[in-house]
Amino acid sequence: MSRFRGMRPIVTAAVLALASLPFVPALSTGRASQQKKQDRIAYMRRKLEFSKNVLEGLALEQYPMIEKNAKALKVLSQAAAWEVPMIPNATDYVVLTSEFQRYTDDLVKAAKQGNIDGATLAYVKLTMNCVQCHKYVRFASQ
Protein backbone atom coordinates (compact mmCIF):
# COMPACT_ATOMS: atom_id res chain seq x y z
CA MET A 1 0.00 0.00 0.00
CA SER A 2 2.84 2.39 0.67
CA ARG A 3 3.70 2.57 -3.01
CA PHE A 4 0.18 4.01 -3.83
CA ARG A 5 0.33 6.73 -1.17
CA GLY A 6 1.94 9.25 -3.51
CA MET A 7 -0.75 8.70 -6.11
CA ARG A 8 -3.60 9.99 -3.95
CA PRO A 9 -3.31 13.63 -5.18
CA ILE A 10 -3.20 12.40 -8.80
CA VAL A 11 -6.29 10.22 -8.36
CA THR A 12 -8.13 13.08 -6.61
CA ALA A 13 -7.27 15.46 -9.46
CA ALA A 14 -8.40 12.92 -12.06
CA VAL A 15 -11.72 12.36 -10.28
CA LEU A 16 -12.34 16.11 -10.03
CA ALA A 17 -11.47 16.60 -13.70
CA LEU A 18 -13.86 13.87 -14.79
CA ALA A 19 -16.61 15.20 -12.53
CA SER A 20 -16.33 18.66 -14.10
CA LEU A 21 -16.63 17.45 -17.71
CA PRO A 22 -20.44 17.86 -17.88
CA PHE A 23 -20.01 21.58 -17.15
CA VAL A 24 -17.52 22.30 -19.95
CA PRO A 25 -20.13 22.38 -22.77
CA ALA A 26 -22.29 24.75 -20.71
CA LEU A 27 -19.39 27.14 -20.33
CA SER A 28 -18.53 27.03 -24.02
CA THR A 29 -22.23 27.41 -24.95
CA GLY A 30 -22.40 30.50 -22.76
CA ARG A 31 -19.38 31.97 -24.51
CA ALA A 32 -20.85 31.10 -27.92
CA SER A 33 -24.14 32.71 -26.96
CA GLN A 34 -22.36 35.84 -25.77
CA GLN A 35 -20.36 35.96 -29.02
CA LYS A 36 -23.55 35.66 -31.09
CA LYS A 37 -25.06 38.53 -29.13
CA GLN A 38 -21.98 40.67 -29.76
CA ASP A 39 -22.06 39.74 -33.47
CA ARG A 40 -25.73 40.79 -33.67
CA ILE A 41 -24.98 44.10 -32.00
CA ALA A 42 -22.14 44.79 -34.44
CA TYR A 43 -24.37 43.74 -37.35
CA MET A 44 -27.15 46.11 -36.29
CA ARG A 45 -24.66 48.94 -35.75
CA ARG A 46 -23.47 48.50 -39.34
CA LYS A 47 -27.06 48.67 -40.58
CA LEU A 48 -27.60 51.81 -38.52
CA GLU A 49 -24.45 53.38 -39.98
CA PHE A 50 -25.56 52.65 -43.57
CA SER A 51 -29.01 54.02 -42.75
CA LYS A 52 -27.50 57.25 -41.40
CA ASN A 53 -25.46 57.54 -44.57
CA VAL A 54 -28.62 57.20 -46.66
CA LEU A 55 -30.19 60.02 -44.63
CA GLU A 56 -27.12 62.17 -45.19
CA GLY A 57 -27.30 61.42 -48.91
CA LEU A 58 -30.94 62.47 -48.94
CA ALA A 59 -30.22 65.71 -47.09
CA LEU A 60 -27.40 66.59 -49.48
CA GLU A 61 -29.03 65.11 -52.59
CA GLN A 62 -26.00 62.90 -53.07
CA TYR A 63 -27.53 60.14 -55.16
CA PRO A 64 -24.41 57.97 -55.36
CA MET A 65 -24.23 58.01 -51.55
CA ILE A 66 -27.89 57.00 -51.29
CA GLU A 67 -27.46 54.21 -53.82
CA LYS A 68 -24.24 52.84 -52.31
CA ASN A 69 -25.60 52.69 -48.77
CA ALA A 70 -29.00 51.32 -49.81
CA LYS A 71 -27.20 48.51 -51.62
CA ALA A 72 -25.06 47.86 -48.53
CA LEU A 73 -28.21 47.66 -46.40
CA LYS A 74 -29.67 45.07 -48.74
CA VAL A 75 -26.49 42.97 -48.72
CA LEU A 76 -26.44 43.00 -44.92
CA SER A 77 -30.10 42.07 -44.84
CA GLN A 78 -29.52 39.14 -47.19
CA ALA A 79 -26.64 37.91 -45.03
CA ALA A 80 -28.69 38.34 -41.89
CA ALA A 81 -26.82 37.38 -38.76
CA TRP A 82 -30.07 36.47 -37.06
CA GLU A 83 -30.83 32.94 -36.09
CA VAL A 84 -34.27 32.73 -37.67
CA PRO A 85 -35.10 29.43 -35.91
CA MET A 86 -34.69 31.25 -32.57
CA ILE A 87 -37.45 33.73 -33.42
CA PRO A 88 -40.99 32.54 -32.68
CA ASN A 89 -43.25 32.88 -35.74
CA ALA A 90 -40.21 33.43 -37.92
CA THR A 91 -42.44 33.68 -40.99
CA ASP A 92 -43.46 37.16 -39.81
CA TYR A 93 -39.79 38.09 -39.48
CA VAL A 94 -39.11 36.81 -42.99
CA VAL A 95 -41.94 39.01 -44.33
CA LEU A 96 -40.46 42.06 -42.62
CA THR A 97 -37.03 41.22 -44.03
CA SER A 98 -38.44 40.87 -47.55
CA GLU A 99 -40.16 44.24 -47.24
CA PHE A 100 -36.91 45.78 -45.99
CA GLN A 101 -35.10 44.48 -49.06
CA ARG A 102 -37.83 45.79 -51.36
CA TYR A 103 -37.52 49.26 -49.81
CA THR A 104 -33.76 49.22 -50.33
CA ASP A 105 -34.43 48.37 -54.00
CA ASP A 106 -36.84 51.33 -54.17
CA LEU A 107 -34.13 53.56 -52.70
CA VAL A 108 -31.58 52.41 -55.28
CA LYS A 109 -34.05 52.89 -58.14
CA ALA A 110 -35.02 56.40 -57.02
CA ALA A 111 -31.37 57.37 -56.51
CA LYS A 112 -30.47 56.16 -60.02
CA GLN A 113 -33.33 58.27 -61.39
CA GLY A 114 -32.29 61.32 -59.36
CA ASN A 115 -35.73 61.27 -57.72
CA ILE A 116 -35.28 62.83 -54.28
CA ASP A 117 -38.97 62.54 -53.37
CA GLY A 118 -39.11 58.88 -54.33
CA ALA A 119 -35.90 58.17 -52.42
CA THR A 120 -37.20 60.03 -49.37
CA LEU A 121 -40.47 58.09 -49.43
CA ALA A 122 -38.57 54.79 -49.72
CA TYR A 123 -36.37 55.82 -46.79
CA VAL A 124 -39.41 56.63 -44.64
CA LYS A 125 -40.92 53.22 -45.47
CA LEU A 126 -37.59 51.56 -44.72
CA THR A 127 -37.37 53.31 -41.36
CA MET A 128 -40.94 52.34 -40.45
CA ASN A 129 -40.07 48.75 -41.38
CA CYS A 130 -37.03 48.85 -39.06
CA VAL A 131 -39.14 50.05 -36.16
CA GLN A 132 -41.80 47.40 -36.84
CA CYS A 133 -39.20 44.66 -36.99
CA HIS A 134 -37.49 45.74 -33.78
CA LYS A 135 -40.84 45.85 -32.00
CA TYR A 136 -41.63 42.39 -33.35
CA VAL A 137 -38.31 40.87 -32.28
CA ARG A 138 -38.53 42.41 -28.82
CA PHE A 139 -42.12 41.17 -28.39
CA ALA A 140 -41.31 37.70 -29.77
CA SER A 141 -38.40 37.26 -27.38
CA GLN A 142 -40.50 37.97 -24.27
N, C-alpha and C positions, 0 to 999 in steps of 0.2 A: 503494500500500500504506500510506502514511503516514496516510491518512484512516481506516483500520480499526484502527490501533494502540490507540486509546482504547476500542475496543469489546471488547477481549480480556477484561477483568474481567466485562463483561456477559454475554458468551458463556459464560465459565466458570461463572458463577452459574446461567445458564439450564440448562446441561448437568447441573450438580449437582442442581438442583431436579427436573429430569426423571428423573434416575437414582434419586432418593429416593422417587418416587411409589409404587412397589410396596410400600414399607414403611408408608405412611400408613394403609391399611386395617388392618394388623396392630396398629398403635398404638391405633386407635379401637376395634378388637375387644377388645383387652386392657382398655381403659377400660370398655367395655360389659360385659364379663365381670365385672370388679371391681364395677361398679354392681349387677349382678344378684346377686352374692354379698352385698353390703351390704343389698339389698332383702330377700333371703331371711332374713338375720340379723334384721332389723327385724321382719319378718313373724313369725318364730318367737318373738321376744321378746314380741310382742303376744299370741300364743297362750298363752305362759307366764303372762303377766300375767292374762289372763282365767281361766286354770286356777287360779291362786293365789286369785283372787277367788271362784271356786266353792268352793274349800276353806274359805276364810274364811266364806262363807255357810253351809256345812255345819256348821262348828264353832259358829257362832252361831245356827243354825237360822233364818237370814234367807232365806226362800224367794224373795222377789223378787230378791235378790242372786244366788242360785243360777240362777234362771230367766234373768235378764238376761245373765249371763256365759256361760251355756250356749248361749244364742241367738247371742251374739257369736262364740263358738268355731265354731259351725256356719257362720255367714256367712263367717268367715275361711277355713274349710275349703272352702267352695264356690267362693270366689274365690282358690283356691290360687295362690300365686306361684311354684310349682314348674314347671319345664319338664318335663312328663311325658315328652316324647320323649327327654330326656337320661338318663332312668332306665332301665337295662336291665330287661327283664321288667316293664314298667310296669303290666301287668295286675294283678300282685300289689300294687303301690302303690295302684292304684285300689280294690282290695278293702279294703285297710286304711283308705283314706279313707272309703269307704262305711260301714264299721263305725264309724269315728270319728263320723260324722254321725248314725248310728243311736243311739249312746250319748249324744250331746248331746240328741237327741230324748227319750230315756229320762230324762235329767236334768230337762229342762223339764217333762215329764209328772209326774214324782214331785214336783217343786217345786210345781206347780199343785195337786196333791193334798195337799200338806203331809206327804208321806211321806219322813221323814228317812232311814229305812233303805233305801228304794228309791233315793233320790237318792245316798246313800253308795255303794251297790252300783254304780250307773251310773258314778259318779266313779271307782271302783276299776277298772272295766272300761275306762273312757276312758283312764286313766293307763297301764294295761297295754298298750293299743293304741298309745299314744304311744311307749312304750319299744320295742315290736315294730317300729314304723315306723322309728324312728331307727336301730335295729339293721339293719333291711333296707336303708335308704338308705346307711348307712355301708358295709355289705358290698357292695352293688351298685356303689358308686363305686370299689371297689378293683380 
